[in-house]
């Protein structure tokens, strides 16, 4: 019985470490997808005459953005509807991102469609650079802390397992 409890403790510790490491990786993936979305919006603004709401509705069906809750929620945009509230609520519910990530993404949603094409393109370029910084930080966090979380989880699980014996 003690051996079973020891093994269970070790496995649970390892699982906790993997879980926290996975959260860091998900943040990196979300920021990468957000950069891709911004690039796509830049292209569409530059070369099409579509409304921002239509662009976001089309993006909501794109497989590349399925991790972005604030984009998938844009399916709810009605014709000529206001997407700002839907975007903002989606960002607030988005898992795994930091407060700074949230601020940047909410600001992006608030400013989309508010100026002429050139103003939007300039704002998207500036926001893309800031989100790239957040993505690089997320990548660095995963490289530096992800392995540590997994190792600490395994070590704590093993320590608990030894104490049970």
C-alpha positions, 0 to 999 in steps of 0.5 A: 500500500505504501509503495502505491501511495509513493508512486502516486505522489511521484506521478502527481508531482510530475503531473503538476510540473508538466501542467505549469510548464504547459501553461507557459508553452500555451502563452507562447502559442497564443502570442504567436497566433496573435502576431499572425492575426495582426499580419493577416489583418494588415494584409486585408486592410491594405488590399481589401475593402472589407469591414473589420467585423467581416475580417474577424468573422472570417478569421474566427473560422481559421484553424490558426486562430482557434486558440484565440478565444477573442477571435473565435468569439467574433463568430457572434458578430452580426452584420455591421455589428460592434465587435469591440465588446465581444473582442474585449470579453474574449480577451478577458476570458483568454487563459494563460496570458499575462496582464500585460498581454491582456492590456495589449490585446484589449487596446488592439480590439478597441482601436481596430476600425476606428481610423482610416486605413493608414492609421490602422496599419500604423497602429497594427505595426506598433502593436505587432512589435509590442506583442512580438516582445511579449511573445519573445518573453513567453518563449524565454519563460518557457525555455528557462522556467518550463524545464524547472517546473517539470524538474521541481514537480518530479523532485517534489513528487519523489520527495513526497513518495519517499516520505510516505515510505 
